[in-house]
Amino acid sequence: MMAITTYLTTAWSMRVVLERQWRKFPLMLFYTWFSVDGCYWIYWYNKNPTALDRMRDANLFASLSLYGMCGLIWYYQG
């Protein structure tokens, strides 16, 4: 689920930031949060809430950095 939302939103999110499309910035923040943390929270909340409490903080920074790297790769339009 995280991979699909990342693939669908990360290039657009990078475009909003790098091209300074300020009106789209709140939507970009929501897409970024949902791809990085929201999907993760939904999955682990339903699967094992105890594990969610233990792993969520560590996952946030790892997923955010991967989201940014994917965004820079997929941002390129050839």
PDB file as gemmi writes it, atoms N, CA and C in Angstrom:
CRYST1    1.000    1.000    1.000  90.00  90.00  90.00 P 1                      
ATOM      1  N   MET A   1       0.816  -1.181   0.000  1.00  0.00           N  
ATOM      2  CA  MET A   1       0.000   0.000   0.000  1.00  0.00           C  
ATOM      3  C   MET A   1       0.871   1.262   0.000  1.00  0.00           C  
ATOM      4  N   MET A   2       1.923   1.248   0.781  1.00  0.00           N  
ATOM      5  CA  MET A   2       2.815   2.413   0.817  1.00  0.00           C  
ATOM      6  C   MET A   2       3.519   2.593  -0.523  1.00  0.00           C  
ATOM      7  N   ALA A   3       3.910   1.499  -1.151  1.00  0.00           N  
ATOM      8  CA  ALA A   3       4.619   1.587  -2.429  1.00  0.00           C  
ATOM      9  C   ALA A   3       3.718   2.166  -3.515  1.00  0.00           C  
ATOM     10  N   ILE A   4       2.470   1.772  -3.527  1.00  0.00           N  
ATOM     11  CA  ILE A   4       1.539   2.262  -4.541  1.00  0.00           C  
ATOM     12  C   ILE A   4       1.294   3.758  -4.370  1.00  0.00           C  
ATOM     13  N   THR A   5       1.022   4.187  -3.138  1.00  0.00           N  
ATOM     14  CA  THR A   5       0.774   5.618  -2.927  1.00  0.00           C  
ATOM     15  C   THR A   5       2.032   6.443  -3.186  1.00  0.00           C  
ATOM     16  N   THR A   6       3.181   5.898  -2.875  1.00  0.00           N  
ATOM     17  CA  THR A   6       4.432   6.600  -3.165  1.00  0.00           C  
ATOM     18  C   THR A   6       4.619   6.746  -4.665  1.00  0.00           C  
ATOM     19  N   TYR A   7       4.413   5.682  -5.396  1.00  0.00           N  
ATOM     20  CA  TYR A   7       4.567   5.736  -6.850  1.00  0.00           C  
ATOM     21  C   TYR A   7       3.617   6.747  -7.475  1.00  0.00           C  
ATOM     22  N   LEU A   8       2.394   6.818  -6.950  1.00  0.00           N  
ATOM     23  CA  LEU A   8       1.389   7.702  -7.528  1.00  0.00           C  
ATOM     24  C   LEU A   8       1.575   9.174  -7.148  1.00  0.00           C  
ATOM     25  N   THR A   9       2.228   9.466  -6.026  1.00  0.00           N  
ATOM     26  CA  THR A   9       2.250  10.843  -5.534  1.00  0.00           C  
ATOM     27  C   THR A   9       3.626  11.496  -5.450  1.00  0.00           C  
ATOM     28  N   THR A  10       4.694  10.750  -5.409  1.00  0.00           N  
ATOM     29  CA  THR A  10       5.987  11.341  -5.086  1.00  0.00           C  
ATOM     30  C   THR A  10       6.528  12.283  -6.169  1.00  0.00           C  
ATOM     31  N   ALA A  11       6.373  11.942  -7.440  1.00  0.00           N  
ATOM     32  CA  ALA A  11       6.864  12.832  -8.493  1.00  0.00           C  
ATOM     33  C   ALA A  11       6.080  14.141  -8.495  1.00  0.00           C  
ATOM     34  N   TRP A  12       4.785  14.040  -8.308  1.00  0.00           N  
ATOM     35  CA  TRP A  12       3.961  15.248  -8.244  1.00  0.00           C  
ATOM     36  C   TRP A  12       4.345  16.104  -7.043  1.00  0.00           C  
ATOM     37  N   SER A  13       4.569  15.466  -5.909  1.00  0.00           N  
ATOM     38  CA  SER A  13       4.960  16.199  -4.709  1.00  0.00           C  
ATOM     39  C   SER A  13       6.282  16.931  -4.910  1.00  0.00           C  
ATOM     40  N   MET A  14       7.237  16.280  -5.534  1.00  0.00           N  
ATOM     41  CA  MET A  14       8.520  16.933  -5.805  1.00  0.00           C  
ATOM     42  C   MET A  14       8.332  18.110  -6.758  1.00  0.00           C  
ATOM     43  N   ARG A  15       7.486  17.927  -7.746  1.00  0.00           N  
ATOM     44  CA  ARG A  15       7.232  19.004  -8.696  1.00  0.00           C  
ATOM     45  C   ARG A  15       6.645  20.224  -7.988  1.00  0.00           C  
ATOM     46  N   VAL A  16       5.729  19.988  -7.052  1.00  0.00           N  
ATOM     47  CA  VAL A  16       5.119  21.094  -6.300  1.00  0.00           C  
ATOM     48  C   VAL A  16       6.187  21.849  -5.504  1.00  0.00           C  
ATOM     49  N   VAL A  17       7.078  21.132  -4.869  1.00  0.00           N  
ATOM     50  CA  VAL A  17       8.111  21.772  -4.047  1.00  0.00           C  
ATOM     51  C   VAL A  17       9.150  22.477  -4.910  1.00  0.00           C  
ATOM     52  N   LEU A  18       9.679  21.784  -5.899  1.00  0.00           N  
ATOM     53  CA  LEU A  18      10.775  22.344  -6.689  1.00  0.00           C  
ATOM     54  C   LEU A  18      10.327  23.455  -7.630  1.00  0.00           C  
ATOM     55  N   GLU A  19       9.081  23.416  -8.065  1.00  0.00           N  
ATOM     56  CA  GLU A  19       8.571  24.474  -8.941  1.00  0.00           C  
ATOM     57  C   GLU A  19       7.801  25.541  -8.170  1.00  0.00           C  
ATOM     58  N   ARG A  20       7.799  25.422  -6.861  1.00  0.00           N  
ATOM     59  CA  ARG A  20       7.189  26.401  -5.946  1.00  0.00           C  
ATOM     60  C   ARG A  20       5.724  26.705  -6.275  1.00  0.00           C  
ATOM     61  N   GLN A  21       4.944  25.652  -6.365  1.00  0.00           N  
ATOM     62  CA  GLN A  21       3.508  25.792  -6.611  1.00  0.00           C  
ATOM     63  C   GLN A  21       2.808  25.864  -5.248  1.00  0.00           C  
ATOM     64  N   TRP A  22       2.832  27.037  -4.661  1.00  0.00           N  
ATOM     65  CA  TRP A  22       2.435  27.204  -3.266  1.00  0.00           C  
ATOM     66  C   TRP A  22       0.961  26.881  -3.015  1.00  0.00           C  
ATOM     67  N   ARG A  23       0.095  27.080  -3.964  1.00  0.00           N  
ATOM     68  CA  ARG A  23      -1.325  26.772  -3.743  1.00  0.00           C  
ATOM     69  C   ARG A  23      -1.561  25.278  -3.557  1.00  0.00           C  
ATOM     70  N   LYS A  24      -0.711  24.450  -4.138  1.00  0.00           N  
ATOM     71  CA  LYS A  24      -0.847  22.998  -4.037  1.00  0.00           C  
ATOM     72  C   LYS A  24      -0.086  22.424  -2.841  1.00  0.00           C  
ATOM     73  N   PHE A  25       0.600  23.269  -2.108  1.00  0.00           N  
ATOM     74  CA  PHE A  25       1.455  22.818  -1.010  1.00  0.00           C  
ATOM     75  C   PHE A  25       0.697  22.053   0.083  1.00  0.00           C  
ATOM     76  N   PRO A  26      -0.489  22.503   0.551  1.00  0.00           N  
ATOM     77  CA  PRO A  26      -1.204  21.724   1.572  1.00  0.00           C  
ATOM     78  C   PRO A  26      -1.590  20.322   1.103  1.00  0.00           C  
ATOM     79  N   LEU A  27      -2.007  20.202  -0.157  1.00  0.00           N  
ATOM     80  CA  LEU A  27      -2.355  18.885  -0.691  1.00  0.00           C  
ATOM     81  C   LEU A  27      -1.110  18.008  -0.800  1.00  0.00           C  
ATOM     82  N   MET A  28       0.014  18.611  -1.180  1.00  0.00           N  
ATOM     83  CA  MET A  28       1.265  17.872  -1.248  1.00  0.00           C  
ATOM     84  C   MET A  28       1.670  17.352   0.131  1.00  0.00           C  
ATOM     85  N   LEU A  29       1.505  18.187   1.158  1.00  0.00           N  
ATOM     86  CA  LEU A  29       1.821  17.727   2.517  1.00  0.00           C  
ATOM     87  C   LEU A  29       0.947  16.559   2.932  1.00  0.00           C  
ATOM     88  N   PHE A  30      -0.338  16.615   2.580  1.00  0.00           N  
ATOM     89  CA  PHE A  30      -1.231  15.498   2.913  1.00  0.00           C  
ATOM     90  C   PHE A  30      -0.809  14.233   2.180  1.00  0.00           C  
ATOM     91  N   TYR A  31      -0.533  14.329   0.880  1.00  0.00           N  
ATOM     92  CA  TYR A  31      -0.102  13.146   0.115  1.00  0.00           C  
ATOM     93  C   TYR A  31       1.191  12.572   0.665  1.00  0.00           C  
ATOM     94  N   THR A  32       2.114  13.442   1.022  1.00  0.00           N  
ATOM     95  CA  THR A  32       3.380  12.974   1.579  1.00  0.00           C  
ATOM     96  C   THR A  32       3.143  12.275   2.912  1.00  0.00           C  
ATOM     97  N   TRP A  33       2.364  12.897   3.792  1.00  0.00           N  
ATOM     98  CA  TRP A  33       2.089  12.268   5.086  1.00  0.00           C  
ATOM     99  C   TRP A  33       1.375  10.932   4.896  1.00  0.00           C  
ATOM    100  N   PHE A  34       0.382  10.890   4.028  1.00  0.00           N  
ATOM    101  CA  PHE A  34      -0.369   9.648   3.837  1.00  0.00           C  
ATOM    102  C   PHE A  34       0.514   8.542   3.280  1.00  0.00           C  
ATOM    103  N   SER A  35       1.384   8.877   2.333  1.00  0.00           N  
ATOM    104  CA  SER A  35       2.269   7.864   1.751  1.00  0.00           C  
ATOM    105  C   SER A  35       3.332   7.391   2.734  1.00  0.00           C  
ATOM    106  N   VAL A  36       3.834   8.311   3.542  1.00  0.00           N  
ATOM    107  CA  VAL A  36       4.938   7.984   4.449  1.00  0.00           C  
ATOM    108  C   VAL A  36       4.447   7.381   5.762  1.00  0.00           C  
ATOM    109  N   ASP A  37       3.404   7.937   6.349  1.00  0.00           N  
ATOM    110  CA  ASP A  37       2.989   7.517   7.688  1.00  0.00           C  
ATOM    111  C   ASP A  37       1.543   7.030   7.760  1.00  0.00           C  
ATOM    112  N   GLY A  38       0.656   7.601   6.993  1.00  0.00           N  
ATOM    113  CA  GLY A  38      -0.759   7.258   7.085  1.00  0.00           C  
ATOM    114  C   GLY A  38      -1.060   5.807   6.727  1.00  0.00           C  
ATOM    115  N   CYS A  39      -0.499   5.354   5.609  1.00  0.00           N  
ATOM    116  CA  CYS A  39      -0.697   3.953   5.199  1.00  0.00           C  
ATOM    117  C   CYS A  39      -0.100   2.997   6.225  1.00  0.00           C  
ATOM    118  N   TYR A  40       1.065   3.345   6.712  1.00  0.00           N  
ATOM    119  CA  TYR A  40       1.746   2.535   7.719  1.00  0.00           C  
ATOM    120  C   TYR A  40       0.904   2.438   8.992  1.00  0.00           C  
ATOM    121  N   TRP A  41       0.354   3.570   9.397  1.00  0.00           N  
ATOM    122  CA  TRP A  41      -0.470   3.597  10.598  1.00  0.00           C  
ATOM    123  C   TRP A  41      -1.727   2.759  10.406  1.00  0.00           C  
ATOM    124  N   ILE A  42      -2.408   2.877   9.293  1.00  0.00           N  
ATOM    125  CA  ILE A  42      -3.630   2.103   9.031  1.00  0.00           C  
ATOM    126  C   ILE A  42      -3.338   0.611   9.075  1.00  0.00           C  
ATOM    127  N   TYR A  43      -2.273   0.186   8.414  1.00  0.00           N  
ATOM    128  CA  TYR A  43      -1.940  -1.244   8.371  1.00  0.00           C  
ATOM    129  C   TYR A  43      -1.629  -1.794   9.758  1.00  0.00           C  
ATOM    130  N   TRP A  44      -0.700  -1.145  10.462  1.00  0.00           N  
ATOM    131  CA  TRP A  44      -0.295  -1.684  11.755  1.00  0.00           C  
ATOM    132  C   TRP A  44      -1.351  -1.483  12.840  1.00  0.00           C  
ATOM    133  N   TYR A  45      -2.181  -0.482  12.735  1.00  0.00           N  
ATOM    134  CA  TYR A  45      -3.263  -0.304  13.705  1.00  0.00           C  
ATOM    135  C   TYR A  45      -4.235  -1.477  13.628  1.00  0.00           C  
ATOM    136  N   ASN A  46      -4.488  -1.965  12.450  1.00  0.00           N  
ATOM    137  CA  ASN A  46      -5.380  -3.110  12.276  1.00  0.00           C  
ATOM    138  C   ASN A  46      -4.684  -4.441  12.531  1.00  0.00           C  
ATOM    139  N   LYS A  47      -3.401  -4.530  12.259  1.00  0.00           N  
ATOM    140  CA  LYS A  47      -2.663  -5.785  12.407  1.00  0.00           C  
ATOM    141  C   LYS A  47      -2.187  -6.021  13.851  1.00  0.00           C  
ATOM    142  N   ASN A  48      -1.487  -5.026  14.423  1.00  0.00           N  
ATOM    143  CA  ASN A  48      -0.921  -5.183  15.752  1.00  0.00           C  
ATOM    144  C   ASN A  48      -0.608  -3.794  16.337  1.00  0.00           C  
ATOM    145  N   PRO A  49      -1.546  -3.209  17.085  1.00  0.00           N  
ATOM    146  CA  PRO A  49      -1.329  -1.848  17.604  1.00  0.00           C  
ATOM    147  C   PRO A  49      -0.099  -1.707  18.510  1.00  0.00           C  
ATOM    148  N   THR A  50       0.277  -2.762  19.201  1.00  0.00           N  
ATOM    149  CA  THR A  50       1.463  -2.695  20.054  1.00  0.00           C  
ATOM    150  C   THR A  50       2.716  -2.494  19.212  1.00  0.00           C  
ATOM    151  N   ALA A  51       2.804  -3.201  18.112  1.00  0.00           N  
ATOM    152  CA  ALA A  51       3.956  -3.046  17.219  1.00  0.00           C  
ATOM    153  C   ALA A  51       3.984  -1.650  16.621  1.00  0.00           C  
ATOM    154  N   LEU A  52       2.816  -1.093  16.369  1.00  0.00           N  
ATOM    155  CA  LEU A  52       2.739   0.259  15.822  1.00  0.00           C  
ATOM    156  C   LEU A  52       3.387   1.263  16.764  1.00  0.00           C  
ATOM    157  N   ASP A  53       3.103   1.161  18.037  1.00  0.00           N  
ATOM    158  CA  ASP A  53       3.686   2.084  19.014  1.00  0.00           C  
ATOM    159  C   ASP A  53       5.203   1.983  19.065  1.00  0.00           C  
ATOM    160  N   ARG A  54       5.718   0.793  18.872  1.00  0.00           N  
ATOM    161  CA  ARG A  54       7.164   0.588  18.974  1.00  0.00           C  
ATOM    162  C   ARG A  54       7.928   1.009  17.726  1.00  0.00           C  
ATOM    163  N   MET A  55       7.313   0.840  16.560  1.00  0.00           N  
ATOM    164  CA  MET A  55       8.059   1.029  15.312  1.00  0.00           C  
ATOM    165  C   MET A  55       7.753   2.322  14.573  1.00  0.00           C  
ATOM    166  N   ARG A  56       6.709   3.023  14.921  1.00  0.00           N  
ATOM    167  CA  ARG A  56       6.261   4.157  14.114  1.00  0.00           C  
ATOM    168  C   ARG A  56       7.300   5.272  14.032  1.00  0.00           C  
ATOM    169  N   ASP A  57       7.921   5.624  15.126  1.00  0.00           N  
ATOM    170  CA  ASP A  57       8.902   6.711  15.115  1.00  0.00           C  
ATOM    171  C   ASP A  57      10.105   6.385  14.235  1.00  0.00           C  
ATOM    172  N   ALA A  58      10.595   5.161  14.307  1.00  0.00           N  
ATOM    173  CA  ALA A  58      11.754   4.775  13.500  1.00  0.00           C  
ATOM    174  C   ALA A  58      11.387   4.712  12.020  1.00  0.00           C  
ATOM    175  N   ASN A  59      10.178   4.300  11.713  1.00  0.00           N  
ATOM    176  CA  ASN A  59       9.760   4.179  10.320  1.00  0.00           C  
ATOM    177  C   ASN A  59       9.568   5.533   9.653  1.00  0.00           C  
ATOM    178  N   LEU A  60       9.157   6.530  10.397  1.00  0.00           N  
ATOM    179  CA  LEU A  60       8.839   7.829   9.808  1.00  0.00           C  
ATOM    180  C   LEU A  60      10.020   8.421   9.047  1.00  0.00           C  
ATOM    181  N   PHE A  61      11.183   8.493   9.654  1.00  0.00           N  
ATOM    182  CA  PHE A  61      12.334   9.119   9.016  1.00  0.00           C  
ATOM    183  C   PHE A  61      12.892   8.266   7.879  1.00  0.00           C  
ATOM    184  N   ALA A  62      12.867   6.950   8.037  1.00  0.00           N  
ATOM    185  CA  ALA A  62      13.333   6.072   6.957  1.00  0.00           C  
ATOM    186  C   ALA A  62      12.417   6.190   5.743  1.00  0.00           C  
ATOM    187  N   SER A  63      11.120   6.157   5.965  1.00  0.00           N  
ATOM    188  CA  SER A  63      10.172   6.243   4.861  1.00  0.00           C  
ATOM    189  C   SER A  63      10.191   7.613   4.201  1.00  0.00           C  
ATOM    190  N   LEU A  64      10.349   8.665   4.991  1.00  0.00           N  
ATOM    191  CA  LEU A  64      10.390  10.008   4.423  1.00  0.00           C  
ATOM    192  C   LEU A  64      11.616  10.205   3.540  1.00  0.00           C  
ATOM    193  N   SER A  65      12.755   9.682   3.959  1.00  0.00           N  
ATOM    194  CA  SER A  65      13.954   9.811   3.128  1.00  0.00           C  
ATOM    195  C   SER A  65      13.823   8.990   1.845  1.00  0.00           C  
ATOM    196  N   LEU A  66      13.245   7.799   1.929  1.00  0.00           N  
ATOM    197  CA  LEU A  66      13.018   6.996   0.726  1.00  0.00           C  
ATOM    198  C   LEU A  66      12.008   7.666  -0.203  1.00  0.00           C  
ATOM    199  N   TYR A  67      10.982   8.274   0.352  1.00  0.00           N  
ATOM    200  CA  TYR A  67       9.991   9.006  -0.425  1.00  0.00           C  
ATOM    201  C   TYR A  67      10.660  10.143  -1.194  1.00  0.00           C  
ATOM    202  N   GLY A  68      11.530  10.866  -0.532  1.00  0.00           N  
ATOM    203  CA  GLY A  68      12.244  11.952  -1.187  1.00  0.00           C  
ATOM    204  C   GLY A  68      13.176  11.462  -2.284  1.00  0.00           C  
ATOM    205  N   MET A  69      13.888  10.362  -2.044  1.00  0.00           N  
ATOM    206  CA  MET A  69      14.777   9.814  -3.067  1.00  0.00           C  
ATOM    207  C   MET A  69      14.001   9.342  -4.289  1.00  0.00           C  
ATOM    208  N   CYS A  70      12.894   8.646  -4.050  1.00  0.00           N  
ATOM    209  CA  CYS A  70      12.050   8.207  -5.165  1.00  0.00           C  
ATOM    210  C   CYS A  70      11.497   9.404  -5.923  1.00  0.00           C  
ATOM    211  N   GLY A  71      11.137  10.433  -5.204  1.00  0.00           N  
ATOM    212  CA  GLY A  71      10.626  11.632  -5.846  1.00  0.00           C  
ATOM    213  C   GLY A  71      11.648  12.285  -6.761  1.00  0.00           C  
ATOM    214  N   LEU A  72      12.888  12.342  -6.326  1.00  0.00           N  
ATOM    215  CA  LEU A  72      13.930  12.933  -7.172  1.00  0.00           C  
ATOM    216  C   LEU A  72      14.206  12.080  -8.404  1.00  0.00           C  
ATOM    217  N   ILE A  73      14.131  10.781  -8.258  1.00  0.00           N  
ATOM    218  CA  ILE A  73      14.346   9.883  -9.405  1.00  0.00           C  
ATOM    219  C   ILE A  73      13.180   9.991 -10.397  1.00  0.00           C  
ATOM    220  N   TRP A  74      11.968   9.921  -9.903  1.00  0.00           N  
ATOM    221  CA  TRP A  74      10.794   9.916 -10.771  1.00  0.00           C  
ATOM    222  C   TRP A  74      10.397  11.313 -11.242  1.00  0.00           C  
ATOM    223  N   TYR A  75      10.979  12.345 -10.675  1.00  0.00           N  
ATOM    224  CA  TYR A  75      10.709  13.717 -11.087  1.00  0.00           C  
ATOM    225  C   TYR A  75      11.262  13.997 -12.487  1.00  0.00           C  
ATOM    226  N   TYR A  76      12.361  13.369 -12.807  1.00  0.00           N  
ATOM    227  CA  TYR A  76      13.028  13.590 -14.083  1.00  0.00           C  
ATOM    228  C   TYR A  76      12.090  13.245 -15.237  1.00  0.00           C  
ATOM    229  N   GLN A  77      11.949  14.156 -16.178  1.00  0.00           N  
ATOM    230  CA  GLN A  77      11.015  13.960 -17.287  1.00  0.00           C  
ATOM    231  C   GLN A  77      11.723  13.659 -18.619  1.00  0.00           C  
ATOM    232  N   GLY A  78      12.980  13.356 -18.583  1.00  0.00           N  
ATOM    233  CA  GLY A  78      13.718  12.924 -19.761  1.00  0.00           C  
ATOM    234  C   GLY A  78      13.956  13.978 -20.742  1.00  0.00           C  
TER     235      GLY A  78                                                      
END                                                                             
